């Protein structure tokens, strides 16, 4: 028969096993989860060719320093930290698998970061569940397999919130420095990290923070001191990211003017994909788990001054996670009524909040068999989502065929051929795929058509991203070549591109024949006199 103490432990879900053994099992489980999460992100890493945005990352990682600095200031400062890391990483390899593996490593590093954050907020049980959910989360896998900043952004946002909680519960100079450092780097990884800092500020200045630091019994002095120190930290972060703030003020919404206004269908799809599923069942399970987390405090979540001090930490952490999850989403949706700024991948930094809330709800299922049954339902749905992203994509399908179009040109090019790109940025994927092909076959590199536009230097130059084609230039350069290629990307029929119209009107003056080939999001034309 169990003793009363053992029965109490069993009823509350506490382990009857030695604490050292439990700690060892937790560490081993965490190691296995990190290994599994890394393998999941490595599978099919090179299955999809680079798409336009990825080629842009690769091009900026290779371009000369003067051009890179000018481009960062002109339009690409938002992802500057990632470009610098990729610049170092690319010195050791150029294949799609290798370039994307940087994102895999950053995503794998997020696994122990989420465990640490969840353990700070709750306990090791919740931390293991949250880490498991992240390891198999298809949304994180999708962006761990892309040569863009989102895996780095997610890691730094997790660390920033982790050091925020660590400093709030036990202020120290080291934690404050690490909070400032990770927060600053997060902003340079993606400027939407500023929304995370707003969440931190609201959690301190709007919510009740009295019991975060338990060293004083009444907590009032520590709360005021903590708020003052955090305000000082935010001022330092503000000064550190001032160049990026100036960049945002200078460029305005220009770099993101292509974002469209979200509808209800977009929001439902965001909920489905964010949970890691390709359809609604996983999102529904996550919603129920979040309700289990929130339900015990539903009467206190929207009250700033808490009546029950014993519950203040439990309520505050729930409020904090809800703020982190919902505030950036709601704010960007509301602002999108005026100027569309809601883009799912820009909100990937909210993913840890969702997974920890779900894990906390699952952890309330004290019966291990019930919890196991829930996980048995969740994990197959998550794996199904992962399998989906191996072949498709959430948010934006990486479907442009710039690589196939470039190979077609190189396979059919003749000496003396020339090429126009209808928008300057179209040259970027062409140059990237040309370099990949040339590394294995120098003959094709020598036979590549002469680039007429944009072309300001022997290699890619910052001016190649900003040029404007004129009719006089086309008339002066095109007739000197027997054949001229034109490569067009994202040239929709509803909005004829002015440069496309210009080329369509001017080139037939010198070339009597035109051939066309259509690829996904890419059109090739070959003008010749034959």
N, C-alpha and C positions, 0 to 999 in steps of 0.2 A: 504494500500500500504506500502511496506517495505521502510524504510529510506535508504539513500545511504550507511550508515554505516552497517546496518543490511544486505542489499543486498550484500555488499562486504564480510561480514562474511559468508553469505550463499554460495557465489560463491567460496570461498576458503575452504569450508568445516568446518569452525569454528562453534562451538556450540552456539546457541542462548539461551541456558539454563544457569541458575546461576552456577558459577564455583564450589561452594560448593556441589551442587547437582551432577554435573558431576564427581567430585572427589569421592563422596560417591558411585556412580554407578560403577566407575572404581574399587574401593576397593572391592565392593560386587562381581563384575564379576571375579576379581582375586581370591577371596576366593572360589567361585564356581568352577573355573577352577582347582584350587589346589585340591579341594574335588573330582571333577570328574576324574582328572588325577590319584589320589590315588586309587580310586575305580577301574578304568580301569586296574591298575597294580596289584590289589589284586585279581581280578577275575581269576579263574583257576590257582592260584599261585602254588597249590600243585598237579595239574593234571598230570604233568610229573615227573617221578622219577628222583632222582639225576643221573647225568651222570658222567663220569670219572673225568672231571675237577672239578666238584662241590664236589665230594667225596674227592678230593685232598685238597680243601679248608677246608672242615670239618675236615679232618684228621690233618692238620697243626694247626687248631684252638684248637685241643684237645691234641696234643702231648706235652710231657714235655718240659720245657723251654730250657734245654741244647740241646736237639735234635732239637728243633725249630730253635735256633740260628745257629746251625751248618748247617741245611738245608737252611736257608736263605742265608748264606754265600756261600754254595755250589752251589745252583741253583735257589732259589726262592726269592731272594731279590727284584725282580721286583715288586711284589705285597705285599711287607712287611706291608705297612700301612693297607691294607684291612685285612690281616691275623690277625693283632693285634686287629682291631675293631671286627672282627668276633669272636675272642677268648673271648672278653668281652661279646658279644651278646649271644654266645652259652651257657653261664652260666645259661640262663633263659629258654632255650628250645632247642630241638634237631630235631624236625620234619622238613620235607622239607619246609612246609609252613612257619614255624617260622624262620628258617635259611635264607630263601630267603627274608623274610620281611625286613631285614636290607637293602637290595638293593632297595626295594620298597620305604622305607622312604628316602633314599638318592636321588632316582629319583624324589620323590615328592618335596623334598627340592630344586631341580633344577628348578622347575616351577617358584617360585618367583625370583630365581637368574637370570633366562633368562629374566623375566619381567624387573628387575632392570637394567640389561646390555642393553637391547634394548631401555629402556627409556633414559639411559645415551647417547646412540648413536643417537637416534631419538626422539621419543615422546611417550606419553602413548597410542596413537592409534596403532602405530607399535608394542609397547610392548605387548598389549593385543592380537594382531593377532599372534605374535610370540609365546606367551604363549599358545594360543589355538592350534597352530600347534604342539607344543611340547607335550601338554596333550594327543593328539590323534595320536602321531607319533609311528607307530608300531615298528620301529627300537629301540627306547628308551624303549618301553614296553618290547620287547624281552630281553634286557639286565637288565631291572629292575626286571625280574623274574628269575634271575640266581644268584647263590651264587658265584659270581666272582667280580672282582674289577671294572668292567666297569661303573656301576652307580656312584660309588665314584669318579672315574677318570673324568667322565663327569661333575659332580658337581664342583669339584675342578678346572677344566679347565675353567668353566664358571665364577667362582668367581675370579680366577686369572686374566682373561681378564677384568672382571668388575672393579677390583681394579686398573688394569693397566690403563684403560680409566679414572677412577676417579682421579687417581694420576696425569695423564698427563694433565687433564683439570683444576685441582685445587690441586697442590702439597701440601701435609701436611705430618707430621711425621707419624700420625696414618695410613693414606692410604698406605704409603710406607711400613710400618711394615706389614700391612695386605696383601699387594701384595707379599712381600717376603715370608710370612708364607704360603699363599695359593699356591703359585708357588712351594715352596719346598715340601709341602705335595702332590701336584699333581704329582711331579716326583717320590715320594715314592709310590704313588698309581699305577703309570705305567710310565716306563722310556721314553715312547714316548711323554710325556709332555715336554721333552726337545725340541721337534719340535715346540711346542707352544711358548716356550721362544725365539726360533730363529725367529718366526713370530713377536713377540713383538720387538725384536731387529731390524729387518728389517723395521718395521713400524716407528721406531724412527730414525734409522741411514740412511736409504735409501729413505724413503718417506719424503715429506715436512711436518714438524710438527709445523710451525710457529704460526698458529692460534689456537692450542689446548689450550694454556693458554692465555686468552684474557685480562689479567690484564694490560699488557703494550700495547701501541698502535702499536709500531713497532714490538714487539714480539721477536726480535732477542736475547736479553739477556736472556729472559725466556727459549727460545729454547735451548741455550747452557747449561744453568743451569739444565734444565730438563734432557737433554741427559747425563750430567755428573752424576746426581743423580741416574738415571736409570742404568748407567754402574756400579756404586757402589752397587746398589741393586743386579744386576746380579752376581757380584763378591761374595757377601754374599751368594746368592743362590748356586753358584758353590761350595763354601766351605761347605755349609750345605749338599749338595748331593754328596760330594766327595766319601763317602763309596760306593754309588751306582755306581758312575762312575768307581771306581776301580773294582767293581764286574763285570761291563759290559766289561771292558778291560781284566779282568781275564778269563771270561767264553767265550767271543767272541760270535759267532753266534750259539754256541752249543745248548742252550735252545730253539732256534727257527729254527733249521735246518730242521724241518719237514714242514715248510711253502713252498708251491710250487709256482713256477713262474706264475704270473697272465697272462691270455690271454684276448683278447677283450671281450669275453663272460663274464669273471669275472668282468671286469670293467663296462659293461652294467648292470650286476646283482647288482653290488655295487650301481650304481646310482638309480636303481629301489628300492632297499631295504632301502637305506639311506633316501630316500624321505618318506618312510613309506608305500610303496605300494608293492603288490606282482607281479605287472606287470608295463608296461611303462606309462599308462595315467597320473598317479600322478606325476611321474618324469618329464613328458612333461609340465604339468602345472607349476611345480616348476621352470623349465628352463625358461619358458616365463616370470614368475614373476621376476626372477633374471635379465632377460634382461631389464625389465621395470625399475629396480633399477639402472642398469648400463648405460642405453641408454643416459640419459642427460649428462653424463660425459665421454662418450666414447673417446673423443678426448684428454682427460687429464689424463686418468687413468695410462698411462705408462710414464708420464713425472714427473720427480722429482721436478723441480722448477716450481711452478704454476704461471701463468700470472695474474690470477684473484683472488686477495686475498679474496674477499667476498665469493668466492666459496670454499676456501681451506679446511675448516672443512668438508663440504659436500663431497668433493672429497676424502679427507683423510680417512674418515670413510668407504667409499665404497672400497677404496684400501685395508684398513685394513681387512675388512671382506673377500674380495677376496683372500688376502694372507692367511688368516686363513683357508679358505676352500680349496684352491687349492695347496698351497705350500707343505704341508705334503703329500698330495695324489700324486702329480707329482713327488716329490723327492723319495718317497718309490717305486713308479713304475719304475723310472729310475734306482734306485739302484738295483732293483730286476733283472735287466739284468745280473748283476754280482753275487749277492747273494740275493735270494728271501727274502724280508722283508715287502712286502705289504700284510697286513691282514686286512680286513674290520673292524673288531671289535677293532683293535688297533687304528683306526682312528675315533672312536666315538666322540672324543673331538672336531672334526670339525663340529659336528651337529648344535651347536648354531649359527655358522656363516651362514650356509645354511638357517636355519629357519628365522633368522633376515633379511637376504637378500630377501627371499621370502616375508616376512611380509612387508618390505619396498616397494617392488614392488606392492603388493596388496593395500597398503595404498595410493599409487598414484592414485588409482581409487576413485576419490573424490565423485562420485555418490554412495550414500549408497546402492541403489538398485543393482547396478552393483557389488559392493563388496559383498553384500549378495548372489548374484547369484554365484559368484566365490566360496565363502565359502560353498555354498550348493553343489557344485560339488566336492570340496576338501574333506569335512568332511566324506561323505559316502565312498569315496575311502580309506580314512585313517582308518575308522572303519572296512572296509573290510580287510585291512592289519592287524589290531589288532586282528580280529577274526581268521585270518590265523595263527598268532603266538601263539594263544591259543592251536592250535593243531599241529603246525609244528614249524620250526625254520628258520630264515634267517641265512646265512653264513654256519653254521655247524649244522646238525641235531643231536639233543641229542637222539641218538637211541641205544646206547649200552645197553645191557640187563644184566649188572653186578648184579643188584638187583634181577632179576628173576633167574639168575644162582646161586646166593648165596642162595636164598630161596630153590631152587631145591636141592642143596647140603645138607642143614640143614634138609629138609624133608626126605631125603633118607640116611642120615648118620647113621652109626652104631658104637657102642663102639669099640675103637681100630683103627678106620679109621685115615688116615693121608692125608695131602694135600701138593702138590707142586704148586707154582705159577711160570709160565714160565719166567716172568720178575718181578723183585722186586716190581715195582709200582702196579702190579695187585693185590697185597695184600691189597692195600688201599681201593678200593671200597668194597672188601669182608669184611674188618674190620668194615667199616661204616655201611653196611647193617646188619652185624651180631649184632652190638651194637643196632641198631634200633629194630631189632627183639628181642634181648635179654631183652630190657627194658620192653617188654610186656609179654615175655615168657622165664623164666630163664631155663626151661628144655632144650629148643633147644640150649641155649648157652653151657650147659654142654655136649651136644651130638655133638658139632661141632668138626670136625676132628682136630687132632693135626697138627699144622703148622710145617712142616719140613724145608721149604725154601720159602722166607727168614725168619729167626727167630734168632735174636740175644739177645732178652730180653723178659720179660713177656708181655710187651705191645709194640706197635710200637716204633721203635727206628730209629735214623737217619741212622744207618748202614743197616736197612732193605730196604733202597732206593738205596743202592749202591752195594749190594752183587753180587757175581758171583758163579753160580752153577758149581760143578765139578762132573765128573763121579765117582770118589772115594767116594764123599759124598753121592751120590745117592745109590751106592752099599752098603754103610755102614749103611744107615738109613732105606731105603725102605723095605727090607726083614723082618724087625721086626714088620710089621703091616699086618693084613690080607687083607686089601684093601687100595689102594692109589688113591686119586683123583688128577687130574691135571686140573688147570684152566688157559686157554689161552685167551688173549685179543689182538685184532688187529693183528692177526697172518695171514697175507695174503699169498696166495699160491705162489705169484711171488717171494717173498723174505723169504724163510724158516728161522725162527729164530734159531740161533745156540743152544740155550737152549732147544727149542722144539725138534730139531734133537737129542740132547743128551738124553732127556727123552724118546723119541720114540725108541731109540736104546737100552737103558740100562734097562728100566722097564720090558720089556718082558722076560728078563733073569730070573726074580723072579716071574712073574705073567703070567699065561697062557691065561687069558681072558681079553679083553678090550672092554668097551662099550663107545659109543660116543653120545653126545647130542649137537645140534647146536642151539645157541641163536644169536640174532643180535650182531655182533662184538665179541662174546664170544663162545668159544668151551669148553665143559667139557668132560673129559675122566675119566673113572673109571677102574683101573687095579685091578684084583682079581685073586685068585687061583681057584675059583669055576668053 
